[in-house]
Amino acid sequence: MTLIITGYTPTLYENIRELLERGPVAPPAPGIGQRSDGIGTVYAGHANCVLGPPESGKTWYAQATAAEVLFTGGSVLMIDLDHNGVDATVSRFQSFGIAGDVLSDPTRFRYCEPDDQREIDGIVQDASDWQPTLVVIDSFGELGPMYGASSNSADDFTNVFRRAVKPFALHGSCVVVIDHEAKSKDSAAYGATGTSAKKRAYSGTMLRFRIDRPFTPGSGGEAEVTLVKDRNGGLRRHLATEKEPLVGRFKMTDTNGALDAYIVAAQAGEQPKMLGSTTGANLPDLVRELDRLDPPPSSVRDVCARMTWGKDKAREALKAWREVNGIEAVVTPFPDRT
């Protein structure tokens, strides 16, 4: 006997019976971009975001994650909108140890530098059949203009996201979108440049990168990684309870041209170096700027005058610079008024 339900169009709804028949239903867990303890940092079947200032290790992380996927038999689509270049990209993957026969196999690896929305739409269509394990989009800031979108329009962002990002995730891919952190203090505290719709759109994780040691050929580099958002909670459950907890430190080594990179898991009680910062700036970068002063900075007033910084920024940077260099602040006694 067939049960007839009025006011019900099956194609409009998820089939919960079929879902339950497949076995126990578990919440999503991040399984890609693994930390040193084996816990993933980004989700398959979801759009994830990596944000931070320029040269903070975002692209390195995405490429190291792609190398991890290729090493484990998966497939990778690299959409290079920042024009890193095919030579530089393939060279990096070879330095990570990916064999040439993997990189030249279009069922395992594809690299593209699309110039317009027509090419992006074609890549999305190809991926609907191919269904790569990982899709890297570097970066969203270059994607929107291809569709004539304004970076400050929520509607424009949503339309581009639905057309050029979300389809990859709907077909099961782990999507990692690289985005640039806003420059202003208030916006940087939120995340990426442009509309606040960005934070709502990402159903996976949103990771913030801040440079600790610049990434340079021959010596590697290091960045601090914190968690801005994790809708599913699969990564957050392994972290501290503060608002933007430390995920770990992304470390890359370069040994005679051989690269290795991964996130070293945060230890119990370990705090972000930037915790409590009021400037919205990257303190390690500010400390390096003060290191270049000759003669060295002597006071907040001196820093304000020579760096043209505001008082709060100068005070915080000078304090960090003194701590790094083991310099105690000189306390000037009040003059004797007797």
N, C-alpha and C positions, 0 to 999 in steps of 0.2 A: 504494500500500500504506500503510495507516494504522498508525503505530507505537503499540502499546499499552504503557503504562507502569503497572505495578502500584503501588499505594500512593501514587497521585498524584491529587489533586483540583485541577484547574487553577484554579478560582475562589479557592483559598486562597493562591495565589502570584502574584507579578508576572510578566508575560510579557516575559522578557528578550529573546527573539527579536524581538518586535515593537518593543521599545525600540531594539535595534541596527539594525533595518531603517530606522528613521527617520533615521539618519545618525550621525556621531560623537557620543559621549556626553561632554558637558563638565560639570564640577562647577558647582554653583549659584554665581551671582555677584549681589551686591546691585546693583540697577539703579534703585532709587527713593530719594528723599531725597538727591539728589546734592549733593556738596560743590562748591566753586568750581572744582575740577579735573575735574568730570564723573564722579567715582567715587561710586557709590551707597552709602548707609549702612544700608539695610534691604532685605530679600529678599521678592520675590513668591513666593507659595506657601508661606510660612513665617510663624510667629508671632514677632514681634520685640518687645522691651521697651524702654521709655524710662523711666528712674528718676532720682530726685533729690529734694531737699527741696522744700517748697512754694515757688512763685513763682520757680523756677529756669529757666523757659523751656520746660518739657516740652510743655505744650499749644500754645505758640506754634510749636515745631518741628513738632508733628503737623499743625497747621493750615497751616503753610507748605508742608509736604510734600504735603498734600491739594491746595493751590493749584497746586503743580507738576504733580500728576497731572491736574487739571482743565485746566490750560493745554495739556497735551500730548494731550488728547482722551480721557483715561481717565475712570473713574467712581469716586465716593467715597461711603462710608457712614460717617456720624458717629454713634456711640452715646455720647451724653452722659449719663453717670451721675453726674457731679459738678455737674450743673445749672448749666453756664455760661450756658445760655439761648439760645433760637433767635434772638432779636433781636441779642444780642451776637455770636453765631457768624456769622450772615449778614452783619452789619455788617463783621466782620473780613475775610470773604472778599471783600466788595465793595472794601474798602480794599486788598486784595492785587491787585485788578483783575479779579476774576471777574465776568463779565456776569450780569445778572439772568436772562436766558433759559437760562443753564446751570444756575444754582442752582434754578430753578423746574422743571427737567426731571427727573422721577424716574428716568429711565434714566441720568442723569449724576450726580445728587446727591440723597442722602437724609439727613435729620437726624431723630433720635428721642431721646426721654427716657423710656425704658421704666421702669415702676414695679414690675414683678414678673417672675418667671421665665416666666410664660405669654407675656408680651409678648416677652421675650428669645428664647424658643423660636420664636415666630412670625417674628421678624426673621431668625433663623438659617435658617429654612425658606425665606423669601423670597429670601435671598441665595444659596441653593443653585441657584436658577434664574437669578437676576440675575447673579451672579458679578462683583461690583464689583472694580475694580483695587485699591482701598485700603479697608481697614476700620480705623477708629480707635476704640478703646475707652478712654474716659476716665471713671473709672479702675477698675482691678481691685479696689481696696479697697472700692468700692461694689457690685461685681458679686457677690462671694461671699455676702454676707448675703442677697441675693435668693433664694439657693438654700439658706439656712439653714446655710451653711458656716462653720466656725471658721477664723480667719486663721492659726492655729497647727497646723492638721491637714493633714498631707501628703495623706492620702486625700481629704479634703474639697476641697483645692485641685485635685487631679488630676481629680476628678469634675466640678467646675465648668469646668475648663479644657477637658476633652474635650467637654463639652456646649455651651459658650458661646464658645469661642475657636478651638479646633482645626478645627471644621467649615468655618470661613471659609477657612482656609489650604488645607484639602484640596480646595476648589473653585477654588484658584488665586489667591486674593486675597493681597495683602501685608497682614498684620495688624500694627498698631502698638498695643500695649497700654501705657498710661501707668500707672505704679505709683509709690508713695511709698517713699522710702528709709527704712530703719530708723533710729531715733533713737539707739540705743546705739552706742558706738564699735565694738565687735566686729561687730555685725550690719551696721552701715553699711559696714564694710570689705567685707562679702559682697555686699550689694545691697539688694533690696526687703524690705519688712516681711514677717514671717510665715515660713512653712515654706521650707526649703532646696529643696524640690521645685520651686519656681519656676524656679530657675536651670537645672535639668535639662530642664524642659518646653519652654523656648524654643529652637526649632531655627534661628532666624535670629540676629540680633545683639541684644545687650543693651548699651544706651548709657547712660552716667551723665552727668547734667547738674549743673554747679555754677555758681552765679551769679557773674559778675564785675562786671556793672553792671546794676542793677535795670531790668526792663522797664516803662517808664512811657510814657503817651500823650504824643506830641509829641517824644520824644527817643529812643525805641527802647530797646535794651538789648543785653547780651552775656553769654554763658555759655560755660564750658569744657566740652567734650564728650570723654569718654574711653571706651574700649572695654572692657567687662567680660567679654563673651563673644562669640565668633563661631565657631560649630560648623563652618561650611563653610570658613572661612578666606579668603573672597573679599575682605573688607575688611581683615582683619589683614595680609594680604600686602603691603599698601601702607603699613603703619605701622611704627613703631619696634618693637624686639623686647622691650621691657620688659613686665611682667605686665599692666599696665593702661595701654596706650599712648594718647597724645593723638590723637584723630580730627581735631580742629580746634576752631574757636571759632564758635559759633552767634551770628551778628550780625543784629540787626534794626534797620532805619532807619525813621523816621517823618517823611516830608517833607510837611508840610501835609496830614496825614491819609492820604497814600499810603504803604502799607507794602511793604517789601522785606525778605526774610529768607532766609538760607542759611548753611551751614557753610563757613567759610573753611578750606581744607585746611591741616593742620599742615605746617610746613616741616621740611626735613631737620634733625635735631638739636634741634628744638623740644620742650621738655618740659612736662608738665602743671605748673601752678603749685602744685598740691597734692601733687606727688611728694615722698615722704618725710615727709609729715605724720603725726605720731603721735597726734594728738588725735581723728581721725575727724571733725573739724568742718570747716566751710567757712571757710578763713582770710580771704577777702575780707569775709565777713559779720562775723567777729570784729574785723577791723581797723576796719570801719565803726562797730562798737559802741564801740571804744576812742576813735575820733574824737569821739564825743559826750561823752566825759568832760570835766568842767570842775572843777578844773584837769586838764591832760593827765596821763596815767599816768606815774609816775616810776620804778617798780620792779616786779618780779614780785610782791613782797609787797603792794605797793599795789594791783595789779590783782586779786590773790586776795581782798583784803579788800573792795574796792569792787564787784567783779563776782561775788563768791562762786564763782569758778572754782577748779578744782584747779591745782596748781603747774605740771604739764606743759602744760596748756592755756594758762595765763597766760603762761608763758615763751615758748611758740611764737607766741602772738598778739602779745605785746609786741615780739618780735624782728621779726615781719613789719610791725607798725605803724611801728617805727623805720625800717625799710628803705624803706617807702613814703614816709615823711615826711622822709627824709634826716637822721635824728637818730642821732648816735652815742651808744652806751651810756656812761654816766659810771662810770668805774672808781674806786672809793673806795680810797685807799691804806691799808695797814695802819698802825695807830698806832705812833708811835715808842716802843718799849719800853725804850729805854736811859735 
